[in-house]
Amino acid sequence: MILQPVGIRAIALNFPRTIRTNDYYRNNFPQMVAEAEQKTLARLFVTDNSTDIWSQEVAPYMSDPFRGTVERRVVSPDETSLSLEYQAAIDVLQAAKLQPEDIDLMLVTSLFPEQVTPGNAAFLAGKLGLSSAAWNIESTCTSVLVSLQTACSLVRTGEYRNVLVVVSSTYSRYTDENDTLAFLSGDAAGAFIVGELQPNQGILGTKIANTAATCGAFYNEFTTDEQGNIRMFIRGGKGASKMFNETTVKFIRLCCHGAIAAADVSLDQIDFFAFNTPSAWYSQVCTRALGINPERTINLNPLYANIGPTFPVANLYHAAQAGKIRENDLVLVYTMGSSSNAGASVMRWGDVALGTPPAPPLSLSLDNQKILIPSGS
């Protein structure tokens, strides 16, 4: 079947101003750093000396209390998920040379929105001056691929012409600073435009599968802070490490091979792989599970920590900016979200416009080999 050429036309990335390094935790929470092995991270990521890929790749990071993360961007008191989304949306519209009135539909994922419910879609539409439909989409870390598949399908039917997809993660606001889970938590926003491309470009195949087997890996807890304000915190569930050991490689192979089959290409034909990297070793697990050369991907986790559903946008943006992805390259994107879905999409990259480089700039090299090994910094 010949598919109408539809895919990403422009992409942009936005980060909060504050960079929190490992020294922040060493200076402000020295006891927590010293007792890291008794905190949440140790419960989430435990090596059992088995021979499975996940355990083998986790093992080298167990001696690092920060599990390979070096920096994380976090929102300041005057920044919100909505403000991050707004700037990303403005940047991508400018890159695509479009006006708000050119957008027929906006799909928004906010993990988490500014209110308990609903999500940010209508609020962001108001700030942008959109008159079109604005939907909230939620599938945790696979939200971008769910939105991309939805947008492409709707453009191919002729229902919509230009779809704006916006995603944000503000984990730092929902992670207890007194919990080592904060070491892995970062904030970011991204946006892209989906529309018609040149012949043979765009999305070629997608495979999405539910991750019911990971339900309970994380949960949300409501508590009261020292000022008496009600706060919601993300917590790691019991048995989460076992869930990751048992499911991660299975979902990587299921979705990546499924998307490749749907696209009618081979693994060897893929020029670049953009893997979700919620942990510093995740890209290594993916490359080993698929048997590919690590040079065909990048690992942004040490630079950004876990930015959840924003990672696909960050991976694609930085790879294109660094020249690792060029027009007509075959690209595979893979993500996995706990208690939601795992997914992969194969696309032939078009002439994708890039938004303004995000600030603050990266302080470490994007060279995959330079940032994979924990430095103890």
Disulfide bonds with the S-S distance in Angstrom:
none
